[in-house]
Amino acid sequence: MSLESVRAWLREHAPDLPIIETEASTATVLEAADALGVAPGQIAKTLALRIHGGIVLLVTRGDTRLDNQKTKAAFGARPRMLDADETFAVTGHRVGGVCPFGLATPLPVYCDESLKVFDAVYPAAGSLNSSIRIAPSRLAYLVGGAWIDICRLPESAPAI
């Protein structure tokens, strides 16, 4: 059902974006990077976070980690990751296919600045073997995402 909600959402908002379905799993950053033939940083992972009792989605590059100090400065509190059941309940997507498209519940979406170094990123598309290829600026535009700097890059990553 989740893949179908993403298909329906894309038909309405971005019919030119095809869903990429692979035989291999794209459920983790490394699996997705391998299946799609891209760097792990180009995988746009979507995290469901509880902050001040509210829930937001954060789309960030696959090789980053949340920076607690930056997050606290931006939101006034440390985030808590939702567990798999909570994530499914609010997004309609199972962990491994979570994306900001075709959501079961309207949620605020934030896009980490770290995505901007890439011409294209690959967020999931609602299932454990699907994704789309999209420019970070278009991703943020389509989901009404606000740009934010709350993640820490790996030491080997190019600076923004």
Buried (B, 14 or more C-beta within 10 A) or exposed (E): EBBEBBBEBBEEEBEEBEBBEBEEBBBBBEBBBBBBEBEBBBBBBBBBBBBEEEBBBBBBBBBBEBBEEBBBEBBEEEBEEBEEEBBBBBBBBBBBBBBBBBBBEEBBBBBBBBBBBBEBBBBBBBBBBBBBBBBBBEBBBBBEBEEBBBBBBEEEBEEE
